[in-house]
């Protein structure tokens, strides 16, 4: 993943859902209902990622709403017996990996067809660091999965993410719903992508470059590092975390009745990367992607 700070790039912000299911696999909403629901909740783009089948959503495209074909595939087993799941976006044909092939061979096969690949629900799947670290040709991983959270509280995978970042794995972090419409798993996680155009090529390019932030509620208005100081500006927050490798970073906590809307952190020279979390009074969070430091 190239390190691109979306807050310093030209373009507009587009809200997107990158992991959702319909009645074409194990979802409750029909494709038409899903498109209507996402549009009504302010989404600009949607990738329906039904299991093992690509759902054609092109009939719902217009100048203000884009659908991008996607699919969720599984392959093999990890150490605790769960299949490796993978979300593929910008794909027109499902290609099966060779049965029994190592997971990286499967990813290589899928990468020939898909424009964006990322690993979903690492905590829910029981994934461990040594299983994630060797994986290549992925743009990143889900750090928030609403469905995994409402199912059994395993929606947050930032510990996995930071462990990878600390070992120089430059993966982006994505928030998704993985909505099935069966539990309370809709409009609880999304990405805000910075792009000059709302078209498939531009959106996928921005995602692969990390030019987005993720959220389950709050808005991040700005994040940048200048002259050795990191700065963030966001909607009302009770906690702002600056996070680098192991102990390097800082937490700001709001006084009761006085929400935080901005914060600064002076780099100590040992962070190696820096990302920011802004958490609101309801416990919802927005996450920047990391900026990698010299």
N, C-alpha and C positions, 0 to 999 in steps of 0.2 A: 504494500500500500504506500503510495506517495503521500508525503506529509503536506497537506494543503489546509491552511486555516481559512475556513469559509467566511469568517467575519472580516477578512481583509480583501475578499474577492468581489468582483462586480456581479450583478445579477439580482434575482428576486428569490425569496424563500418559498419553498413548496413543501407542503405537508404530505407525507406518504406512508402507506401501509404496505409492508413487504412480506407479510406472512399471514395468510388468511385462508380459510377453508369454506367450501360451500356443499350443497347437496350432491355435488359431483363426486365427493368422497365422504368425509365424516362430519360435514358441517350441517347446521340447521337451516341456514338461509340459502335460498336459490341464488344463482349468479346475479340475476336482476335485482333481487332484494339486497344483496351485499353491495352492489354498485350504488344503489340508491341510499343505503344507510351511510356508506363512507362519504358520498357526496354531501349528504345532509349534515355531516359532522365536520365539514370543512376540509376534507382531504382533496388534494389536487391530483394525486396519482395512487394507483392501487395495483398490486400484483396478487392475484389469486394463486395460491400454491397448494392446490389439492394434491392429495397423496397419489403418486404414480400416474397422474393424468393431467394433461395441460387443458385448462378450461378457456375456451375462446371468449374473451370479454370485449372484443373490438367493437361490438355494436354499441357499447356505452361510451365510446370516446367522443369528445368534442373539444372545442378550443380551451375549455377550462378544466377538463377532467381527462386524465390519461390512464389507460390500463396497459400493463406490461405483462406479457405471458410468463408464467412461472410454474414451478412444480416442487414438491417435497419428495425426495427419494431417500431410501434407507438401504444400507448395505452392511453385511457382516455383523460382528458383535464386538463390543468393548469388553473390558475385563469383568464387568459385573453382569454381562449377558444382555445388555441393551444394544439394539441396532445403532450403528452410526447413522444419524439423520443429517441430511444436507438440504438447504434451500437453494434452488437454482432459479435465477431471474433473467429474463431476456432470452428465452429458449423457445424454439418452435417444434422440436421433436424430442421425445423421450428416448434416450439411448441407454440400454442396460449395460452395466459393467459386467465383466466376466465373473461368473459364479466362483466364489472362493478366493477372488483376487484380494490383495491387500487394499486397505482403504485408500492409500495414496494412488494406486492404480485406478481405482474407481473415480476418484476426484479428477485425475488426468483425463479419463474418458469423458466425464461430464463437462469438463472445462473446454472441450472442443466444440460444444454446442451452446453453452450458457455464457452470457456476458458478465454475470455477477454470481458469485458463490459465497455463501457464508454458513457457518455452523450454528444451529439453533439449540436452545435450552440445554446448555452444558450441565448445569446443576441437576435438572430433572433427569437427564440421561446418565448421571453418575460418572461423568467424564473426569479424568485425572490429568494433571499437568503433563506427565510423560506421554500421555496419549495425544494431547493437543499439540505439543511443541513441534513434533516432526511434520505436521501437516502443512503443505504448500499449496499455492494457487488459490487461496481463499482471501477474500477482501477483509474478513473479520469474523466476528462471532456475535450472537445475541448476548447482550448484557442484561436485558430485561425481556421477559416473556410473560404477558399478562395471564395467559391460560395456565401456564405452569404455576403461576402464583396463586390464582384462584382455585386451582385443583388441590394443591397441598403445600403451598407456601414455598415452592422452589423456583421462583421466577427470577431471582437476582443472581447473576453470575459475575459480578465485578471482582470477586476474589480470584477466580480463574483468569480473568482479563489482566489484572495487575500482575499476577504471577508470570504471565506470558510477556507483558510489556517490560518487566524487570529483566527478562532474559533476551531482550532485543527483538522480540516478535512484534513487528509493527502492524498489528491488527487494529482495525476500527471496531468500535462497539455500537451495536444496533439495538434499539428498542422496538419490539413488535408486540402484537396482540396474540398471534397464532389463534385467532378467533375461530371458534366452532359454533358460536351462538347457542351453546348448550349451558354453559355456566356464565357468570358475569365477566366475560372476557372480551368485550368490545370497547374500543376507543380508550384503552388503558396504556398504550405504548405506541410510539410512532417516531418517525425521523422528520427533521426539517432540513431539506436539501437546498443548498445555494446553487442556482443555475441561471444562466442567461436565457434559457428557453425551456419550455415545458414540452419536451419531446423525449422519446425513449433513449436516443443516443446521448443527449445531453445529461439526462438524469442519471443514467447508468455510469457515464464517465465521471460525474461528480461523486457518486457513491464509491466508485473504485478509488478515487483520489482522497477519500475521507472528508470531502467538502460538505459536511453536514453535522448536526448534533442530534441527540436523541432525547426524548422526553416522555414522561408519564403524566405531565401536567404543567410545570413551570416553563417560562419562556426565557431564553438567554438572548440578550440584545447585543452583547459584545464580549469578546474574549481575545486578548492579544498579549504578547510579551514585547516590551520595548525598553531598551536601556537597562536590562536586568531586572525589570519589574513586570510581574504578571498582573493583569487587570481584568475583572469581569463585571458586567452589568446585567442584571436579570430582573424578572418580576419578583414580587414580594417573596422573600425566603426567610426561613427561621435558621437555616444552617447553610453555610457555603464552605465547601472543602476544596483546598488546593492539594492535589495528590501527586507525589512523585514516587521514586523507588524507595522501598522499605520505610524508614522513619521520616523521610524528607517531605515536607509540606506543612499545611496549617489548616486549622478549623476556626471559622468565625461563627459565633452563636448570637442570635438576636436577643435583645432584652424584651421582656413581655410588652406587647403593644407597640413595638418599634421594629418592624421587619427590616431586614437587610435588602438593599437593592443594588449594592456594588461592594467590591472589596479589592484589595491589592495584596500582593505577596512578593517580597523581595527574594529573588533567587539566591540560594546559598552556594551554587556551583556544584552540587552533588546530586541533583534531582534526576538527571538523565532523561526524564520525560516529565511533562506536567499536563495534567488534565484537571477539570473543575466539575464539581457537583453542586447544584443548587437545589435544596430541598425546602418545600413549602410547609405550611401549617397542617396540611392534610397528610403529610408523609410522602407526597409525590415528588419525583426528582427529575431534573434535567442534567444530562451528561454531555460535556464536550468530548470530542476526540482528543487524544494526546498530541501535544507538540513535542517532538523529539529534540533534545538539546545537545549542543556540541560538548 
